[in-house]
């Protein structure tokens, strides 16, 4: 889908894609390993897509939205302390990564 949208977005000088992933791309959730693996793969895809667009001198910007874990039935079994620790770990790791 992103490859099909690229020509449409390229026609606009300030176009962007926002792709939602999760902190489990960096800190796997042991209760949902498939979900974690998919988010990690999507994060890797976003990095590759950015490189492809940069090398082709495209004006399209790619943003990765990593929303924090929220209280839903999906995260019901995750303890609050663990949720906070995962978010803090992700934030520190991602901040270091972005500075390099």
N, C-alpha and C positions, 0 to 999 in steps of 0.2 A: 504494500500500500504506500509506503514512504517513497518508493521509487516512482510510482505513478503520480504522486503529488508533487514531486520535485520540480518538474517543468512548470506546473501551475504556480507554485510558490516562487520560482525563480523570476517570474514575470513581474513580481512586486519587489521593490528595493529593500523593504524592511520586513521581510517575511520570516516566520519562525515555526518550528514544530516544538510542542511540549509533549514529552513522553513520560508517563508516570511509572516509576519503579518503586523500590522499597529499600530500606536499610538492610533487609535480609539478603541483599546482593552482596553485602560485606560480612554480615554476621548471620550465618544460617540459623533458621528456626528448626530445631530438632524435631518438633512435632509436625512440621509441614515441609519436609525436605524437597519435594517436587516444586512447590511454590517458590522456595528459596532458590533452587536451581534455575527456574525460569526467570526470576528477577535478576540473577547473576548473568545469565545469558543475554537478557535484554540490555543490561548495563554495558556489557561488552559490545553488543551491536551498536549502541549509541556512540561509544568511543570510536568504533570503526566508521560509522556514518559521518561523524564530525570530520575525521581525517579525509575521507573521500570528498566531502564538500569543500574542505579547505584547499585540498590539492587541485580541485577543479575551479578554484577561485569563485565559488558560489557565494552569494550574499545571504543565503539561508542560514539562520541560526538554529542550533539544536539545544534545547533546554531539557535537563533531566530533573523531573520533580520527584523528590524522595520524601513523601509525606511520612510523618511519624506514625507509629502504631497507635491506633485509636481503640477505644473500648467498643468492640463489636462481638457478636457471637464467635467470629473467627479467632479473636484474640482472647477469648474468655479465660482459657486455661493458663495464659501467660501472667505471671505475677507482676505487680506494678513495679517492684524494684528492678526486675529483669527488663521490663520495657524501658525504664529510664536508663539503665546501664547500656542497653543496646543502642539507644539513641545517642548517648554521650560518646560511646565508642565510635559509632558511625560518624558523628560530627567531627571528632578529632581526626579520624583517619582521612575523611574527605577533605578537611581543611588543609592537612599536610599535603595531600595529593594535588590539590588545586594550586598550591604555592610553588610546586616544582616546575 
